[in-house]
Amino acid sequence: MLVAAVVALVLGLAVAVLRSGDDRADAFVTRSGAELRVGREPFRFVGFNLYDAAASDSYSCSPATRLDDDGLDAAMRAIHDSGGTVVRFWAYQTYTAGGTDWSGVDRVLRAARAHDLRVMPVLEDGPGNCSTGESGVPLSEAAGGTWYSAGYRVPLGNAATSYRDYAARIAAHYRDDPTIVAWSLVNEAETTERDSDDVSVLVGFARDVAGVVHDADPHHLVTLGSQSNGAPGASGADFAAVYGLPGMDLAEAHDWGRYGSDTEAMPGSTSEGGLPSVDECQARNAQIACAFVLARDLGKPLVIGEAGIATSEEMSQAQRAENFRLKATAAFEAGASGYLVWQLNEADTDGYAIIVGGKDPTFGVLRKTADRWSSGA
């Protein structure tokens, strides 16, 4: 009888754990002050960008980056095995036929769930790639340079509908799916356009579109998706204006050498290695350290949506992995809620890819980072 009682107790505990895990997987990611949560537990994560994950027979950004079902499964498994819990990918109009064919995005969500991952879909591309406009022409130059103030209300290029209407459509379609962490409105939204009050037009854009998305989908969080690392329109005082909006649930920054450094752990930090003050972070070209300072001042979670380092003759895979370790450690010590590496792929077209099935030491670095910092499993 004693053995039977012990067995029953063990089985009961196992069922409780399984149910707890299931409940967690079925729960939406929410925000409590400057912290992301799932249920009552903190949610911190690492992961990868897998930008072309939603590619299909209908559309792919590049033949070299398109994954078949087995390739997508292998990529998701690699993310999970390296401690990742979040995947960021493109969900532009090109991937969904303007919101009339969800099969590509559905495939990503199924593959993510199969490997206990969550996703961050991005709805448009600031640099103008993989989208409906002229390739390589950034949104800041589209519609005569007024896309963020007016052009987003009408179709871009060969788009079936306006960006504003598309954002409402995709948000409404997936409003009940807890696999989604947050909607990222525009990958690397940036512009020098300012309104009559000398405020970045990204403020009005973010206010309007976040409202549209929240009206269509009351369950998911929203972020703008900016680099916030010296890029114009959402750095320094502009960062505070954008992410201080009530509709901006979390802040986002990207760590790239273009505006920062491939080797510095925290670009923009003080000479002693600390974070600058809020007053020192008002410059409109403030680097990524100021994103942490200002997000903390706003009481908002901050996610590093992209951290990209290219290999080269001067940058080996081992050195890149060590730089990622230093950067991710500095980010979490400064209060980051998430850190996503750019980018996982089957082919390396530009030096940035971490190859699925390869032996890149970045996988091991991410695993150790997850073991120390992540609470997203």
N, C-alpha and C positions, 0 to 999 in steps of 0.2 A: 504493500500500500504506500509505503514511504517513497519507493522508486517511482511508482505511478504518479504520486503527487509531484515529485521533482520534475518528471518528464512533462507533466501537464503545465507546470509553472514555466519551464523553459520554452515549451511550445507557445504558451500564451505571450511570453515576452517577445518571442520571435515574430509572432503575428502583430503585436503592438508596434514593433520596430518597422515592419513592412508597411503597416497602415500609416505610421508616421511619415515614412518616406513617400508613400503614395500621396498623402495629404499635402506634403511639401511640394511635390511635382505638380499637383493640381492647383496650387495656390498662386495668385498673382504676386509679382514683385511690387512692393509698395515703397513709399518714402516716409520716414519719420525724422523730421529735422534734416540733419546732414548725413543721414544714414539710410541706405537701402535695406529693406527687410523682406523676408518671406515668412508670413505668419508673424510670430513675435521674435524671430531670430534674425540677426544681422545677415546681410547678403553682400559678400565681397567676392570678386571673381577675377580669374584670368582667362585668357582664350586667344582666339585668332580671328583675323579677317579672312573670309573665304568669299571674296566679293562676287565671283561669277557663279555661285552655288545654284542660283535659280535658273541657270541657262537651260534651254530646251531646244527641240527641233525648230521652234518658232523664232528664238533669238538667243544668241550668245555674244558676249562682248568680244571674245576672241576664241578662235578654234583651239588655241594652245591652252586655254584656261577652262574650257568646258569639261565637266565631269559627267560620265555616264553613271548609272545607278550604283555600280560596284565602286567606282571611283569616289562618289560622294559618300558612300558608306565607309570606305577606307579613310577618307579625310575626317569624318566625324569621329571615327574610332581613334584616330591619331590625336585629335584634340582632347578627347576624354582621357586617353591613356597618359597624356602629358599634364593632367590635372586641370584642364580647361573645363569651364562650365558654360561659356557663352561664345556664340559665333556671330559675327557682324557680316552682313551681306547686302547686296543691292536688290532692291525691290522697286526699281523704276518702272515707268510706263512701258518701256521696251520689253520688260520681262513678263508683263501681264496683258499685253495687247490693250493697253489703256484701261485696265481694270475689267476686262471681259474674259480673261483666261487666267485662272489662279493656279493652274497645274504646276508651274515651276516653283512658285512659293510654297504650295502645299507639299511638294516633294522635299523641300528643305526642312519644313516643320516636322514631317514624318521622320526623316533621317536624324534630325536633332533629338527628337523625343526618344528614338530607339537607343540613343547613346546617353540619355540623361542630360542633355544639353538644353540651354535656352538660346534665344536669338535676339539680335538687334537689327531689324530691317531698316534700310535707309531709302528714302523716297525720291531723291533727285541728286544730281551730281554737280557740285559747284564748279569744278574744273572743266565740265562739259564733255566728259567721256561716257560712253556706253548709254547715252541718253537719246532724246528725240531731236535735239538741236544739231547744229553743225558741229561735227566732231572737233574737239579741242578748243572750241570757243567757249570760254567760261561764262557762267550765268551773269557775272558782273558786266559783261559786254553785250549780252543778249538784249533784245528789245531796245536798242539804242542806248544801252547802259542803264535801263530803268526796270530790269526784270524784277528786282527785289521790292520795288515800290509799286509797280503796276503790271509788268509783264507776266507775273505768275498767275494772273487772273484770266489769261487767254492761252490757248494751246501754243506750245513751243515747237517750232519746226513741224515735223510730221506727227505730233502727238494727237491722240484721239480726243483729248479733253484738256482743260486747263490743269495746271499743277494743283491749284486750290481745290478743284472738284475731285481730282484724283486722290488727294490726301484724305478727303472725307470718305471717298468710296472704299479705299483699302482699309481705313481704320474701322469703318462700320462692318466690313466683311469679316475681320479677324478680332472683333471686339471681345469675344468670349474665349479666346485661346490664351491660356496662361503661359504657353511656351515663349511668348514674346515678352522680353524685359521692358523694352521701351521703343517708341518710334523716334528715329533720328530723321529730322525733316530734310536736311540738305547736307550731303557730305562736303565738308570744308566750305561752308557758306562764308564768303568774304566779299567786301565791296568798299570802294571809297565814296560811294554815293551817300549823301547826307540830306536830311530834310531841312526845311526852312529854319528850324530851331537849332541847326548844327548837331543833330542827333543822328547816329548811324541809322540808315533805313532798315537795317536788320532788326531793329527794335520793333518797328511797326509790323514788319513781315512776321516776326516770331510771335508777336501778340495776336495777330489775325489768324495765322495758320494753326497755332497751338489751340486757339479757341475753337476752330473748325474741327480739329482732330478730337479734342476733349468732348465736344458736343456729340460727335459720332461714336466715340468710344470712351466711356467713363472709367474703364478698368485699367488702361495702360498709361505708363509714364511717357513724357515727351521731353526731348532735348533738341536743340537747334542743330548740333552736329559740326560746330565750327572748330577750326584749328586752335584759336585762342592762344597763340604762341608767337605773337608779333604780327600775325596776318591782319590786314585792315578790316575794320568793321565790327570785330568782336574780341578785341584785345584791350587790356587795361580798363579805362573807364567805360569803354563800349561793352566789354565783357560784363561788367557789373550792371549796366543798363539792360542788356539782353537777358542775362540769367537771373536778374532780380525780378523779372516778370512773374506774376503768379502762375501763369500757364507753363513756365519752364520748370519742370520737376527736378531735373538734374542738369548739371553743367557738363560740358565736354571740351576736351583739349586733345591736340595731336602733337606728338613729339617727333619732329622731322628736322634734319639738318638744314633744310632750306631757311627756316627762321630761327633755328636753335643750334644744336650741335649733336653729332653722332657719338661723341665721346664723353661729353659732360653728363653727369648723372642727373642734374637738375639745372638746365639752362635758365639764367636769370637769377640764380641764387646769389647771396652776398659773397664777398671775398673770404669770409670765414666759413662759408658753406651753409649758412642759415637762410631762412626765407626773408625777403624784404618786408617792409611795412606796407600797410594799406595805402598810405600816402605816396609811397615810392612806386606804387603799382598803377598810377593813374595815366601814365603815358600810353598813347594809342598803339604803340609798338611793343608793349610790355611782353616779356617772354613767359614761358610756361610756369615758372615758379610763381608768378603773379596770379595765374589761374587758381592755384591752390590757396593763396592768400585771400583772394576775393571770393572764392566759393565758400571758404570758411566764414568770411565776414557776412555773406548772404545767408548762411545756414543751409546751403544746398550740397547734395552729394556731387562729387566730381569723378568722371570716368575718363581715362585715357583711351579714346576710341581707336587711335592708331599710334603705333610706335614703329617707325620704319628705319632700318639701317641696311644699306646695300653692301654686299661683299665686293671686294676689289683686290688688286695686288697689294694694297696697303691695309685691307680689312679682311682678315681670314674669317672663316666660320667660327672658329674658337674665340677670336677677339670680339666678333659681333655678339656671340652668346654672352660673353662676360659683360659687354656694355649693356645688353638687355637686363642682365642681373642687377647691375648697379642702378640702372634707370628705374626698374620696377621696384626695387627696394626703396629708393628715394621717394618714389611716388606713393607707396603705401605708408611709409613713415610720415609723409606729409598729409595723409588722410584720404588717399584715393579709395574709391569704392570698386574700381575695376581697372584692368590693364589688358589691352588687346594688341597683340603683335600683328604687324603688317609684314607679310601675308602668307598664308598657307596655299600651296598649289602643287599640281603634278608637274609643271614645267616652270623653268625660271627664264622669264623674258627680259628682265631688267636688273637682275642682281639682288632683288629684295626677297624673293620667294624662299620659304622654308619648304623643302620638297617632301610631299607625302611619301612615306616608306623609306626616306633617306635617314642618314645618321647625323643630321645636323645637331650639334650640342645644344641648340636653343630649346629642343624638346626637354632635355634634362633640366635646364635652367628653369623652364616654366614649371616643371613638376615640383622642383624644390621651392619655387616661389609660391605655388599653390599650397604646398604642405604647410608653409609658414603663415600665409596671409589669407588664403581663400576660405570662405565659409559657404560656398555655393554648391557644394556637392550634395 
